[in-house]
Amino acid sequence: MDQNRIYFFDTTLRDGEQTPGVALQTAEKVEIAKGLARIGVDVIEAGFPAASPGDFEAVQTIAREVKGATICGLARANEKDVQKVSEALADAERSRLHVFIATSDIHLEYKLKMTRAEVLEKVKSILAFAKGKFDEIEFSGEDAARTDLDFLCEVFGVAIEGGATILNVPDTVGYMIPAEFGDKIRYIREHTPGIEKAIISVHCHDDLGLATANSLAAVKAGARQIECTVNGLGERAGNAGVEEVVMALKTRHDYFGDLEVNIDTKQFTKLSKLVSRLTGVMVPPNKAVVGSNAFAHESGIHQHGMLNNPQTYEIMTPESVGAEKTSIVLGKHSGRHAFEDHLKNLGFQAFTEEKINDLFAKFKALADRKKEVYDDDIIALVADNLNHKNAFALVHQHYELGDQGYAYAHVRLTTPDGEKSDAAVGDGPVDASLKAVERVVGLPISLKDYQIRAITAGKDALGEAVLKVEYNGRMYRGRGISTDIVKSSVHAYINAVNSVYLAKELEEEAQ
């Protein structure tokens, strides 16, 4: 293996699936594995074949269908586990066994009930059994971070002699501090017999919020494989996030040197959303690199700097991780520069300084009542001050469900040209109703996001529909409430359409 390259071992499908509440089906695991292969992950730990028939099936399917990455299976240090991994990986383009045994005294005494000598003999025997069954063998000393260093080096020496070419140093319980962990990696490099035949890997947990920092300290000390997960999923507080480690290495190459990192970072946001959707684990807005607020700025001081030069407050670009462009979020902390710039972006170019100051004062009053102010709020604020009224309003709606699963909807609206009606067919009553409204409005509006939730309890609960539409590259938000979710959806859509129409009308007036 190239000592100038950092290899990425992704365990989203094994350690990541151990996140409480996560249970992926085989088809979902294959979809994630293909996404991991596309971004250039070197090794995909597809699962623990001996854990269950479902895990075996998933690893076997991934081994058959996913190309471009080494496929790995986890095994305890017993022949049955190793044989299961061998069978599951039979069709892999390139296979790796990841075999582990605990090495810390606390694990030996209370979990394994084994002596150090017995552990050394077990490592020797299991690697002899595994030899020749895989393209690569990785050995892990579970709880290595709390293991006596001289004993750990002795275990690793036996593993290398048995054919392991990757030695994993897991911080199993997230106990390490970066400087301390770096020192351990250096000690292992200097005191393990035969270390020149292997590379050191690290697998860091985030119990103290230091998984990424510990992984990077290990790289600086000579580790060349990082084990991580998408979005930092994993047991307890999770693992080091692949997106965080990669972007740290790329952004701070001045510190880490010209280490080769063969990851397509522009797919991070897409992959993050895929994993979040399939696992059901939401990504926190403030999550580094892939969180929805990672490139959002609300502070007036920050916004002023960003408008002049994005590098004042951004160390990487949204485009570099496949995210949407930088978002200047309007809220109570925003300054006048950001507000004026946003007015211009919405097409309001012809306002005097006095008018902008007046609107900014009203915006500040609104921002004190609302956590975040959206484009449609700004448009409504301007419209109210210019005596504009809603262009569209619902007069009547009707929908029917057909025998083949389709739906028919008819709507009648008041429009700037009087009452108009139209009808449409869709996949369901909401789809059909929104298509009918779109036909009446006659503008090329694209629905980008749609959510529905109950805001009261009981059979007659109120349903709130919130959606976003795009028109001419700008996003507009709409909201509607009704006991009928189809009606609340139509109201939300019309609400967004009114914002679009007013923005279009006011832009034409300004011009």
VMD Tcl script that draws the C-alpha trace (Angstrom):
set ca {
  {0.00 0.00 0.00}
  {1.11 3.55 -0.79}
  {2.37 5.32 2.36}
  {1.66 8.72 0.75}
  {-2.02 7.91 0.37}
  {-4.84 7.91 2.91}
  {-7.17 4.93 2.49}
  {-10.80 5.21 3.55}
  {-12.56 2.25 5.13}
  {-16.30 2.95 5.41}
  {-18.28 1.08 8.05}
  {-21.67 2.79 7.62}
  {-23.25 -0.58 6.78}
  {-21.76 -2.35 9.82}
  {-20.97 0.01 12.71}
  {-23.31 2.65 11.30}
  {-26.21 0.19 11.25}
  {-25.58 -0.45 14.94}
  {-26.99 3.03 15.58}
  {-30.02 2.47 17.86}
  {-33.21 2.36 15.80}
  {-31.49 1.72 12.45}
  {-32.30 -1.49 10.53}
  {-31.46 -1.47 6.82}
  {-32.86 -3.94 4.30}
  {-30.53 -5.61 1.79}
  {-31.71 -3.42 -1.12}
  {-31.09 -0.29 0.96}
  {-27.60 -1.49 1.91}
  {-26.78 -2.13 -1.75}
  {-27.93 1.38 -2.67}
  {-25.70 2.92 0.01}
  {-22.76 0.66 -0.96}
  {-23.02 1.78 -4.58}
  {-23.01 5.39 -3.39}
  {-19.87 4.71 -1.33}
  {-18.17 3.12 -4.33}
  {-19.09 6.13 -6.47}
  {-17.39 8.60 -4.13}
  {-14.23 6.48 -4.18}
  {-14.18 4.77 -0.78}
  {-11.40 2.16 -0.81}
  {-13.04 -0.43 1.47}
  {-16.71 -1.01 2.28}
  {-17.35 -3.00 5.45}
  {-20.62 -4.52 4.28}
  {-21.58 -6.19 7.54}
  {-21.07 -9.00 10.04}
  {-22.07 -12.19 8.13}
  {-22.18 -14.43 11.21}
  {-24.56 -12.08 13.05}
  {-27.73 -13.16 11.21}
  {-28.97 -14.67 7.93}
  {-30.04 -11.16 6.88}
  {-26.55 -9.77 7.43}
  {-25.02 -12.68 5.51}
  {-27.40 -12.08 2.59}
  {-26.61 -8.36 2.52}
  {-22.83 -8.88 2.51}
  {-23.13 -11.57 -0.17}
  {-25.34 -9.36 -2.38}
  {-23.04 -6.37 -2.03}
  {-20.03 -8.57 -2.86}
  {-21.77 -9.67 -6.06}
  {-23.21 -6.34 -7.19}
  {-20.87 -3.57 -6.03}
  {-17.66 -3.03 -7.97}
  {-14.81 -0.56 -7.62}
  {-14.13 -1.06 -3.91}
  {-12.79 -3.82 -1.67}
  {-15.69 -5.51 0.12}
  {-15.05 -6.43 3.72}
  {-16.78 -8.61 6.30}
  {-16.33 -8.53 10.08}
  {-15.54 -11.64 12.13}
  {-14.73 -12.51 15.70}
  {-11.61 -14.59 16.22}
  {-13.30 -17.95 15.68}
  {-13.35 -20.29 12.69}
  {-17.14 -20.22 12.25}
  {-17.20 -16.41 11.85}
  {-14.24 -16.41 9.46}
  {-15.79 -19.15 7.34}
  {-19.06 -17.16 7.09}
  {-17.14 -14.11 5.85}
  {-15.30 -16.27 3.30}
  {-18.57 -17.65 1.93}
  {-20.28 -14.24 1.84}
  {-17.36 -12.64 -0.04}
  {-16.84 -15.46 -2.55}
  {-18.00 -13.31 -5.48}
  {-16.32 -10.04 -4.43}
  {-14.10 -8.25 -6.94}
  {-11.64 -7.89 -4.04}
  {-12.24 -9.30 -0.55}
  {-11.03 -8.42 2.93}
  {-11.48 -10.18 6.25}
  {-11.70 -7.87 9.27}
  {-11.04 -10.09 12.29}
  {-10.88 -8.80 15.83}
  {-10.26 -9.82 19.42}
  {-10.17 -7.71 22.57}
  {-6.71 -6.83 23.87}
  {-7.21 -4.50 26.86}
  {-6.84 -5.99 30.35}
  {-10.37 -4.94 31.34}
  {-11.84 -6.81 28.33}
  {-9.61 -9.83 28.88}
  {-10.65 -10.12 32.52}
  {-14.35 -9.31 32.37}
  {-15.42 -10.24 28.82}
  {-13.09 -12.86 27.32}
  {-11.90 -14.46 30.58}
  {-8.56 -15.06 28.84}
  {-4.91 -14.42 29.62}
  {-2.59 -12.41 27.37}
  {-0.83 -15.63 26.34}
  {-4.15 -17.18 25.31}
  {-4.99 -14.10 23.22}
  {-1.65 -14.34 21.39}
  {-2.27 -18.01 20.64}
  {-5.81 -17.26 19.42}
  {-4.53 -14.56 17.04}
  {-1.93 -16.98 15.66}
  {-4.41 -19.82 15.14}
  {-7.23 -17.78 13.60}
  {-4.93 -16.12 11.06}
  {-3.55 -19.52 10.12}
  {-7.14 -20.65 9.46}
  {-7.93 -17.48 7.45}
  {-4.78 -17.52 5.32}
  {-5.49 -17.91 1.60}
  {-9.24 -17.33 1.89}
  {-9.15 -13.54 1.25}
  {-7.28 -10.99 -0.84}
  {-6.49 -8.99 2.33}
  {-6.65 -9.50 6.06}
  {-7.15 -6.71 8.59}
  {-6.64 -7.39 12.27}
  {-8.15 -5.27 15.07}
  {-7.32 -5.26 18.75}
  {-10.65 -4.30 20.29}
  {-10.24 -1.52 22.87}
  {-6.69 -1.04 21.59}
  {-6.64 2.55 22.82}
  {-6.79 1.29 26.42}
  {-4.46 -1.67 25.85}
  {-0.96 -1.84 27.33}
  {1.20 -0.59 24.46}
  {3.93 -3.20 24.67}
  {1.37 -6.01 24.68}
  {-0.50 -4.38 21.76}
  {2.74 -4.21 19.75}
  {3.35 -7.89 20.55}
  {-0.16 -8.84 19.37}
  {0.29 -6.81 16.18}
  {3.63 -8.50 15.54}
  {1.95 -11.92 15.73}
  {-0.83 -10.68 13.41}
  {1.67 -9.47 10.81}
  {3.50 -12.78 10.97}
  {0.16 -14.51 10.39}
  {-0.55 -12.53 7.21}
  {-2.40 -9.39 8.33}
  {-1.37 -6.34 6.29}
  {-3.70 -3.82 7.96}
  {-3.52 -3.29 11.72}
  {-6.47 -1.45 13.20}
  {-6.18 0.59 16.41}
  {-9.77 1.22 17.53}
  {-10.63 3.78 20.18}
  {-13.59 1.54 20.93}
  {-15.04 3.65 23.74}
  {-14.05 7.12 22.50}
  {-11.61 7.64 25.37}
  {-8.61 9.17 23.61}
  {-7.37 12.77 23.48}
  {-5.75 13.71 20.11}
  {-2.18 14.33 21.30}
  {-2.28 11.16 23.41}
  {-3.64 9.09 20.51}
  {-0.97 10.44 18.16}
  {1.71 9.38 20.64}
  {0.25 5.84 20.75}
  {0.32 5.54 16.96}
  {3.97 6.68 16.88}
  {4.85 4.15 19.59}
  {3.20 1.33 17.64}
  {5.12 2.29 14.48}
  {8.41 2.29 16.37}
  {7.95 -0.88 18.45}
  {5.93 -3.37 16.39}
  {8.07 -6.10 14.76}
  {7.46 -6.28 10.99}
  {5.45 -3.03 10.89}
  {7.01 -2.14 7.51}
  {4.85 -4.93 6.00}
  {1.57 -3.35 7.14}
  {-0.28 -0.07 7.42}
  {-1.89 1.29 10.55}
  {-5.63 1.95 10.57}
  {-7.68 3.79 13.19}
  {-11.35 3.48 14.14}
  {-12.40 6.33 16.44}
  {-15.65 6.69 18.36}
  {-17.11 10.07 19.27}
  {-18.06 9.67 22.94}
  {-16.07 12.80 23.85}
  {-16.71 14.54 20.52}
  {-13.12 13.84 19.42}
  {-13.47 11.09 16.79}
  {-12.48 13.29 13.84}
  {-9.73 15.05 15.82}
  {-8.29 11.71 16.97}
  {-8.38 10.31 13.42}
  {-6.49 13.34 12.12}
  {-3.93 13.14 14.94}
  {-3.38 9.51 13.94}
  {-2.80 10.51 10.31}
  {-0.22 13.06 11.43}
  {1.50 10.31 13.44}
  {1.63 7.89 10.49}
  {-1.72 6.05 10.27}
  {-2.74 5.59 6.65}
  {-6.24 4.12 6.85}
  {-9.18 5.90 8.48}
  {-12.33 3.97 9.42}
  {-15.40 6.17 9.35}
  {-19.09 6.42 8.51}
  {-21.34 8.73 6.52}
  {-22.81 11.42 8.81}
  {-20.77 9.98 11.72}
  {-23.32 7.19 12.36}
  {-22.47 4.39 14.77}
  {-22.69 2.93 18.26}
  {-23.52 5.38 21.06}
  {-22.22 8.82 19.97}
  {-21.12 7.46 16.59}
  {-17.88 7.40 14.61}
  {-15.67 9.84 12.76}
  {-17.64 11.19 9.78}
  {-15.99 10.46 6.43}
  {-17.05 13.89 5.17}
  {-15.32 15.62 8.10}
  {-12.04 13.71 7.88}
  {-11.75 14.08 4.10}
  {-12.52 17.80 4.06}
  {-10.11 18.43 6.94}
  {-7.31 16.71 5.02}
  {-8.12 18.56 1.81}
  {-8.73 21.96 3.39}
  {-5.60 21.77 5.59}
  {-3.16 20.15 3.18}
  {-0.76 22.90 4.28}
  {-0.62 21.14 7.67}
  {-0.95 17.48 6.66}
  {1.19 17.67 3.54}
  {0.41 16.41 0.06}
  {-1.22 13.15 1.10}
  {-3.28 11.57 -1.67}
  {-7.03 11.50 -0.94}
  {-9.00 9.85 -3.76}
  {-12.51 10.83 -2.72}
  {-15.05 12.68 -4.88}
  {-16.10 15.27 -2.31}
  {-18.72 16.82 -4.60}
  {-20.99 13.85 -3.86}
  {-20.90 14.21 -0.05}
  {-24.17 16.13 0.32}
  {-26.05 13.75 -1.98}
  {-24.69 10.68 -0.16}
  {-25.42 12.23 3.24}
  {-29.07 12.77 2.27}
  {-29.35 9.22 0.91}
  {-28.03 7.70 4.14}
  {-30.22 9.98 6.25}
  {-33.32 9.03 4.25}
  {-32.68 5.27 4.35}
  {-31.61 5.09 8.02}
  {-34.21 7.56 9.28}
  {-31.51 9.43 11.22}
  {-31.77 13.16 10.58}
  {-28.60 15.18 10.05}
  {-28.37 18.02 12.62}
  {-28.53 21.43 10.90}
  {-25.19 22.43 12.45}
  {-23.43 19.21 11.37}
  {-20.02 19.99 9.85}
  {-19.76 19.83 6.03}
  {-23.21 18.31 5.28}
  {-25.57 20.04 7.74}
  {-28.18 22.38 6.26}
  {-26.57 25.31 8.10}
  {-22.97 24.43 7.15}
  {-22.96 27.25 4.59}
  {-25.65 29.51 6.09}
  {-24.92 32.91 7.63}
  {-27.28 35.01 9.76}
  {-25.00 37.32 11.73}
  {-24.95 40.80 10.21}
  {-21.16 41.04 10.62}
  {-20.67 37.69 8.87}
  {-23.13 38.57 6.12}
  {-21.37 41.86 5.37}
  {-18.05 40.03 5.04}
  {-19.55 37.27 2.90}
  {-21.09 39.77 0.49}
  {-17.67 41.35 -0.02}
  {-15.63 38.12 -0.16}
  {-16.90 34.61 0.76}
  {-13.46 33.65 2.07}
  {-13.94 35.98 5.01}
  {-16.11 33.34 6.69}
  {-15.96 30.19 4.54}
  {-12.91 27.90 4.46}
  {-14.39 25.67 1.75}
  {-17.01 26.25 -0.90}
  {-20.48 24.67 -0.88}
  {-19.77 23.43 -4.42}
  {-16.77 21.42 -3.17}
  {-19.12 19.12 -1.19}
  {-22.06 19.23 -3.59}
  {-24.12 21.57 -1.42}
  {-26.38 24.38 -2.53}
  {-24.81 27.80 -2.79}
  {-24.10 29.85 0.31}
  {-27.27 30.89 2.09}
  {-27.59 34.35 3.58}
  {-30.27 33.61 6.19}
  {-32.39 36.58 7.14}
  {-33.21 36.76 10.82}
  {-33.03 39.14 13.76}
  {-29.22 39.13 13.66}
  {-29.06 40.21 10.01}
  {-27.78 43.62 9.04}
  {-28.97 46.22 6.61}
  {-26.38 45.28 3.96}
  {-27.74 41.74 3.75}
  {-31.34 42.97 3.69}
  {-30.66 45.44 0.87}
  {-28.74 42.83 -1.10}
  {-31.62 40.38 -0.67}
  {-34.14 42.95 -1.89}
  {-32.06 43.38 -5.04}
  {-31.84 39.60 -5.53}
  {-35.63 39.46 -5.34}
  {-35.85 42.06 -8.11}
  {-36.57 45.19 -6.05}
  {-33.94 47.46 -7.58}
  {-35.56 50.88 -7.60}
  {-36.13 51.66 -3.89}
  {-34.73 54.84 -2.38}
  {-32.47 54.77 0.67}
  {-35.35 56.13 2.73}
  {-37.68 53.35 1.54}
  {-35.05 50.66 2.23}
  {-34.54 52.03 5.75}
  {-38.29 51.96 6.35}
  {-38.61 48.38 5.08}
  {-35.55 47.32 7.11}
  {-37.17 48.63 10.30}
  {-40.33 46.65 9.53}
  {-38.20 43.59 8.69}
  {-36.45 43.83 12.07}
  {-39.82 43.97 13.85}
  {-40.94 40.89 11.90}
  {-37.65 39.07 12.61}
  {-38.13 39.56 16.34}
  {-41.36 37.56 16.06}
  {-40.11 34.92 13.59}
  {-36.99 32.76 13.97}
  {-36.28 32.86 10.23}
  {-37.67 35.19 7.58}
  {-38.25 33.64 4.15}
  {-38.38 35.18 0.68}
  {-42.15 35.10 0.66}
  {-42.17 37.01 3.98}
  {-40.01 39.74 2.41}
  {-42.21 39.86 -0.67}
  {-45.33 40.10 1.50}
  {-43.68 42.89 3.52}
  {-42.95 44.86 0.36}
  {-46.38 44.10 -1.07}
  {-48.15 45.31 2.10}
  {-46.27 48.58 1.88}
  {-47.22 48.99 -1.76}
  {-50.88 48.03 -1.24}
  {-50.70 44.85 -3.31}
  {-53.30 42.10 -2.81}
  {-53.15 38.36 -3.37}
  {-53.47 37.53 -7.05}
  {-54.99 34.07 -6.58}
  {-57.50 32.60 -4.13}
  {-59.29 29.26 -3.96}
  {-63.03 29.38 -4.67}
  {-63.82 25.69 -5.00}
  {-62.03 22.34 -5.26}
  {-63.19 18.78 -5.91}
  {-61.32 15.50 -6.30}
  {-62.15 11.86 -6.99}
  {-60.12 8.66 -6.72}
  {-60.18 6.33 -9.74}
  {-60.18 2.52 -9.78}
  {-56.60 2.25 -11.12}
  {-54.96 4.39 -8.42}
  {-55.10 7.68 -10.30}
  {-56.99 10.74 -9.07}
  {-59.01 13.45 -10.80}
  {-59.16 17.01 -9.44}
  {-61.03 20.18 -10.42}
  {-60.30 23.67 -9.01}
  {-61.76 27.14 -9.46}
  {-59.69 30.20 -8.50}
  {-59.99 33.95 -8.53}
  {-57.17 35.32 -10.70}
  {-56.07 38.77 -11.91}
  {-58.23 38.06 -14.99}
  {-61.33 36.92 -13.10}
  {-62.44 33.46 -12.02}
  {-60.90 30.52 -13.86}
  {-61.17 26.76 -13.49}
  {-59.30 23.73 -14.76}
  {-58.84 20.03 -14.06}
  {-56.02 17.48 -14.02}
  {-55.24 13.82 -13.40}
  {-52.46 12.75 -11.04}
  {-50.98 9.94 -8.96}
  {-53.13 10.98 -6.00}
  {-55.52 13.73 -4.97}
  {-52.74 16.10 -3.89}
  {-50.76 15.62 -7.11}
  {-53.88 16.05 -9.25}
  {-55.06 19.14 -7.32}
  {-51.69 20.92 -7.53}
  {-51.48 20.15 -11.25}
  {-54.93 21.68 -11.73}
  {-53.85 24.85 -9.86}
  {-50.69 25.02 -11.97}
  {-52.78 24.87 -15.13}
  {-54.91 27.81 -13.95}
  {-51.90 29.90 -12.90}
  {-50.02 29.29 -16.12}
  {-46.51 29.97 -14.80}
  {-43.58 27.50 -15.09}
  {-43.42 26.77 -11.35}
  {-41.59 23.67 -10.09}
  {-42.45 21.97 -6.78}
  {-39.19 21.29 -4.90}
  {-40.25 20.20 -1.42}
  {-43.50 19.09 0.20}
  {-44.22 18.13 3.80}
  {-47.41 17.40 5.69}
  {-47.87 17.03 9.44}
  {-50.64 16.95 12.03}
  {-50.63 20.00 14.31}
  {-53.49 18.87 16.56}
  {-54.55 15.46 17.88}
  {-57.61 13.33 17.17}
  {-59.54 12.18 14.12}
  {-60.34 15.77 13.15}
  {-56.72 16.91 13.52}
  {-55.58 19.94 11.57}
  {-53.05 19.09 8.89}
  {-50.33 21.61 8.01}
  {-48.83 21.49 4.53}
  {-45.51 23.28 3.96}
  {-43.94 23.33 0.52}
  {-41.32 25.10 -1.56}
  {-41.55 25.96 -5.24}
  {-38.96 27.30 -7.66}
  {-39.49 30.01 -10.23}
  {-36.70 31.62 -12.25}
  {-34.05 30.14 -9.95}
  {-35.59 31.45 -6.72}
  {-37.31 29.47 -3.97}
  {-40.71 30.44 -2.55}
  {-42.40 28.91 0.47}
  {-46.09 28.28 1.07}
  {-48.10 27.08 4.05}
  {-51.69 25.88 4.41}
  {-53.80 24.47 7.25}
  {-57.02 22.43 7.05}
  {-58.59 19.25 8.42}
  {-58.45 18.07 4.79}
  {-54.78 17.53 3.84}
  {-55.60 17.94 0.13}
  {-57.14 21.33 0.85}
  {-54.23 22.39 3.09}
  {-51.86 21.37 0.29}
  {-53.76 23.46 -2.27}
  {-53.78 26.47 0.07}
  {-50.01 26.10 0.62}
  {-49.40 25.92 -3.12}
  {-51.56 28.97 -3.82}
  {-49.78 30.79 -0.98}
  {-46.43 30.11 -2.67}
  {-47.83 31.01 -6.11}
  {-48.98 34.39 -4.77}
  {-45.44 35.09 -3.61}
  {-44.13 34.18 -7.06}
  {-46.70 36.35 -8.81}
  {-46.08 39.35 -6.55}
  {-42.31 39.06 -6.95}
  {-42.77 38.94 -10.74}
  {-45.16 41.90 -10.71}
  {-43.02 44.04 -8.40}
  {-39.88 43.27 -10.38}
  {-41.64 44.46 -13.54}
  {-42.74 47.64 -11.74}
  {-39.20 48.28 -10.49}
  {-37.85 47.92 -13.99}
}
mol new
graphics top color blue
foreach p $ca { graphics top sphere $p radius 0.5 }
foreach p [lrange $ca 0 end-1] q [lrange $ca 1 end] { graphics top cylinder $p $q radius 0.2 }
display resetview
